[in-house]
Amino acid sequence: MNLFLFSYKKFFSFLILLTFFACGKANHDSQASLPQTDKFAVIATTDIVGTGAYSVISVTEPRTTITEIAPTSSKDLSITCDEKYVYRIERLNWGVNGSVVKFDLDNPAERIYQYSTDDADPASRSNPSDIVFLNETKAYLLRNLNNKIWIINPSAQNDAEFKIDELDLSAYSPDGGVTPPRMSRGIIIGNKLFIILQRLDAFYSPSNDSYIAVFNTDTDQEIDTGQGESGLKGIKLDIRNPSGRLIYNSGTIYVAGTIYPDNPAWFSTTWTDYQNFSGIQKVNANTYEPNHNIIYKAKGTITYLDITSPTKGYFVEYISPDGGNTALRSFNPTTGAVDAPNVAGIGDSGDRDISDIAFDGRGSLWIADFSNTHMGMYILDTTTDTIKAGPISTGLNPVAITFCEK
């Protein structure tokens, strides 16, 4: 989650949360041990104003929870995993340069390393957004404020070994290289790397077509998908500003367009303007052909998406222009039909602020709620669409979810 997209409403919610934290209880013992083998939800957390951290919750009951692990002065965080290793992505914000911090769930509080994601030029800024892992010695580090992806060695023993090579995406700059293509998230399917390119302009307006670039991970050469325009090799999308995960299920990639109606500089005044570019689009992962029939035209703005089967998925949608009011929808990815507008009542009360969702592969959807009244993690049974656990405290506000195994 990028903090510049937060509304002021969330800042004032934080002031209310101070009282909550003073009275509430949480397991802050970051030296506590986790089960030897299990799947774990790993959550990036922040208090917005002063600090960030991460929390771990074991998926198997009875659950072990550890909160506020390895505090950091960075407040705009994301998180990802490769097996038992946690990689906390600390983005550029409020004077803090971008970096990647590695942890081991066998000793979750100890930093294995922290390496910068910026180039040598002091004026360079990277704003890292995602790491996509090929194997234990090769991964792709996406940098939202730069034209180049870094190919990295996640097992590097020192800073000099961290960066292996780079991939140049400057062709996708919307203004000839001045503004970066705003790479945000990626996924590897077989030997192909798929990368979201938001292509926002210098004012962060979605005034350009968004793309998915595709690279061969064996050769690190870009693949000409035949779906681009103006000499671009990638897949031109009909939705714009995709910022959530690329979701893969049964040969299809799902991507959601995120248009924030609380930014008046982006479009004119009607919801129709937002609906033109906000929604869920499918792309054939084998032929690269996008389905131009957007399967859900958003009334608000879709921020997070996950698919549990070809006939069931979930997405989070803002339902008020000023943010801080979200609904969890379930839908049929094949037909696009919305099955439940407010799953488990999330959206009825008008005070839910869902900051991420993620399917654990074991029949549960994990939901991070940032709101002052419902803050914490919730676990939804995807068979019955009922909440079976939560709120589970994460100490600080939860902002991003991933899963690790050991």
N, C-alpha and C positions, 0 to 999 in steps of 0.2 A: 504494500500500500504506500503510495507517495503522499507525504504529509502536506504538500502544497495544495492537494485537492481537498483537504479537510475544511469544513466550514468553521466559522467562528463559534458556532453552536457547540462544537465538540470541545473547544477550549474552555468554555464556561462549564461544560459537563465535567471537565477535569477538576474544577474547583469544588464541585459537589463531591467528587470521588475522594478528595482528601479526607473528608469526614468518614467515608465508608472504610478506607484503609486503616484509619486510626482505630476503628472499632472491630474490624473483621479479623479473621484468623487465616493464616496461610502457612504452608510448609516452606520456609525460606532456607532450609538446610541444604545448600547446594553440594555438600559433601555426602549426602545420603546416597545409598547404593540402589541401583535399579536391578530388577530381575536379570539373571544371567542370560536368558533367552526370551525374547518376546518381540512384538512389534510395538513401536512407540510413536505417539503423536508428539511432534516437536513444534513448539509455538514461539515465534518471535513476539516480544512484548515491549510496550513502551508506556511512559506516563505523559507523553507528548511534550512536556515542558523541559524536563531535566535529564532523563536517563532512559536507557533501554536495557533489555536482558533477554533471556529465553527460558522457557519452561518445558518440562518433559512429563508426559502422562503415559503410562503403560496401557496398551489396548486391552489386554486380558484382565478380567476381574479376578481377585480384588485389585483395583488399580493403585499403582504407586505414582505419586505426583511430587515433583520437585519444581519449585518456582524461583523466579528471580536469580537465575544462574548467570554468572559472569557479567555483572553490570557494565554498561558502556555509556560514554557521553554521547554516542550517536543515537538519534531518536527515530530516524527513518530507516527501518530495518526490513529485510526479508530473510528467508531461511530455506535451506535445502539440505538434502542428505544423500550420502552414497554409502549403503550398508550401515555400519554402526558409526560412521563419521558425520558430524554435523558441521555445516558451513554457514556461518552467519554473515550475511551480506550487509555491510554498513555503507549506506549510500552517502552521497554528498549532501550535507544539510547543515545550515547554521555554522559554517566555518570548518566543519569536520570533513576531511578528505575521504574518498572512497577506499574501502579495504575489504578483505575477506579474512575471517577468523575461523580457524578449524578447531573442532573439539572431538573427543572420543567419548561415547556414552559409557565406557567403562570407568571414566573419570571425568564427568561432564563439566566440572568447574574449571579444569585446567586447560588453558589455551595451548594448543600444539604449535600454532603459529598465527601471526597476523601480518599479511602482506598487502602492500598498497596496490591499488588497481589503476593508478594514474601513470601517465607517461613521465619521462624524465623532465620534460619542460615544466617549469614551475607554474606556468599559466594553464597547464593542461588539467582538465577535470574529466572524470570518467562516469560518475554516478552509476555504479554497477547495478544491474537489475536481475541477473539470473546466472546460474551455472548449470550447464547441461553436460552430464557425465557420459563419456564413452566407455572408459575403464578406469582403473585406479591410477593410471599414469597419464591420462589424456582427458581433458574436458574443455568446454568452450565457455568463456566468460563474456557475457553480454554487457556492453557499456553504453548506457543510454545517452550520454552526452559526448560520444565519440563516434567517429566513422569506422572504427576498427574493433572487431572482436579479438580478444586474446585467446590463443590456444594455450592452455596451462597444464602443468603437471600437479595434480592435487596432492601427490605424495612428495612434493619438493622438500628437501632438507634445509634449504636456505632460499633467500630472496632471489638470488641469481638463477636458481633452477626453476623458479615458479613459472615464468613466461617462456613458452617454447617458440611460438610463432604468432602470426596474426592473419585475420581475414579482412580484406578491405571491402566495405559496403558503401563507400562514398558515392557510387553511381546512383544510390537511392536518395541522396540528399535532395530535398525539394527546391533548393536554390543554388545548385552548382557547387556544393561542398561547404558553404558557410554554416548552414544548419545541419546537424547530424540526422541520420534517418530514424533516430529514436528507437533503436532495438529494445524490445522489452522482455519477451519470454521465448523459450525454445523447447523443442522436444526432439529426441532421436528415435526414429522408427527404422529398424533394420540398419542399413548403412547410410541413412539419409538424415541430415540435420535440417529441421524446419525452424525458421526464425521469424518472429513477428517484427515488422518494421512499421511503426505508427506513422511516420513521416509527418509529424506535426510541424507547423511553421515556427518562426522565431518567437512568436507570441503564444506558443502552445495551443494554437487553434487547429482543429482537424480540417484544414482547408485543402488537403491533398489526399489522393487515394492511398490507402494503406496496402501493404504487400506482405506476402510470406516468401522469404528467400529460402532456397533449398541448396544444400551443399552435400557432396559425397564425402563421407567421413574417412574413406580409405585414401582419397587423393587430396582432400580439402579444396576441391575445385567446385565452383558454383555450377549447378545444373540448370540448363535452359529448359524451363517448364513449358514454354510455348503459350503461357497464359498472361504474359506481360504486355505492356505497351511502351512505345518510345524507346525501344532498345533494351528495356529492362527484362531480365531473365526470370524474375520471380512470378508469383501468383498474385494478380491484382484482385483485391477484395471489393465487395460492394459495401460492406460495413467499414466504419472508420474508427480510429483510435482504439484498437484492440489492446487491452492492458492486462487481462487475466491470463490464466494458463491456456496453452493449446491442449485440448483434450482429445485423445485418440481412443476410438472404440470401433472394432469390427471393420477395419479398412477405411474409416472416415475420421477426418480431423474436424473438430468443432471449435469455432472461435467466436467470441462475442465482441460487438462494437460498443464502446463506452463513450457516450456523449453526455457531458455534465451540464444540465440546464441552468445551474447557478452561476455560470460564467457568461455574462451578457455579450461579451465581445465575440463569442463564437458564431452565433447565428442571430436571426432576427428575434421574433417574439413568440412564435407559435410552436406547439408541440409537434406539428407536422414536420417542421424543419429537423427536429431531432430524430423523428421516426425514420427519416430518409436514410440515416446512417447508423442507427442504433438497432441492434438485433443480433440474432444468432445465425451464423452462416456455416454451411458444411463444405468441406473440400475433400475430394477423392485423393487418398494418400498415395495411390499407385499411378493414376493418370494425371494428377495435379489439377484436375478440372474442378472449378468452384461451382457450387449450385447457386445460381443467381436468384433463386426463389428463397428469400430470407425466411427462415422457418418460424421466427417470432419477431414481429415488429414491436419494439419496446415502446410502451407509453411513458416510461420514465427512462432510466438508464441502467443497463445491465453491467454489473461489476464483476461478478464471480460466477463460475459455471463448473459443473462436473456431471459426468455421465456414468450411470451404473450399469446400463444395458442398452441395446439398440432401441428399446421401447420406454426407457425411463431415464430421466435426468433431472437436475435441479439447477436453478439459477437464482441469483440475488438481484433484485431490482430496486433502485431508488424510486419512491412513490411520492416524493415532494421535492420541489425545486431547490430548497435550501439544504438538502441532505439531512442526515441524521434520522431518517425514517425509511426503513427498508422492509421488503417483504421477501420471503422465501417461496419460490414457485416450483412446482414439479411439472414436468412436461414430457411428451412423447417425442424423442429426437427424430423418429422416422416421419411422423406427420406434422410435428410442430404444435400439436394441440396442447394447451395448458390443462393439466388434470386437476390441479389444486392451486388456487391463487394465493392462499396463505397457509402453507404447510405447517401443521402443528400450531396454528394460530399466530405464526410469526408474520406480522404485517397488520394484524387486527388492531393492536393497541396504539400504533403510531409512534412508539418510542423505542423501537429496535434498531440497532445499528450494526448489521452483520458485516464484519471486516474480512471474512474469508470462509470458504467451505471446502471440504476435501473428503472424498470417499476412501475408506480404509481397506477396501477389497474384502472385507469380512461382514458385509451386510449393514454397515453403519456409515452415516454421513456425519462428519464432525463439523460443528458450526462455531465460529468465533464471534462473540457478541461484544462489541466495544462500548455499548451504551451504559450510561450511569445507573440505570435501574435494573439492568439484566446482565451486567458484565460477567464474562466467564466463557467456558467451553460447554457446549451442549452436544449430546450424542443422540442422533436420530436413527431409529430403526427404519430402514428403507423398505421393509416389507409392509409395515403397518402405518408408516409415516407418523409415528408417535415418538416423543422424547423419552428415552429410557434412562438418561442420566444428565445431570446438570442443574444449576450451573456448577461447574468445577472451577475453582479459583486458579487463576494463572498469576496471581500477585499483581502485576501490572496489566495494563489493557492488552488483550490479544489482537495481533494485527496480521499474522500470516501463519499458515499451517503446512507442515510436511510430515512425512513418515519415514522412520528409520527402523532397521531390523538388526538384531544381533543374537 
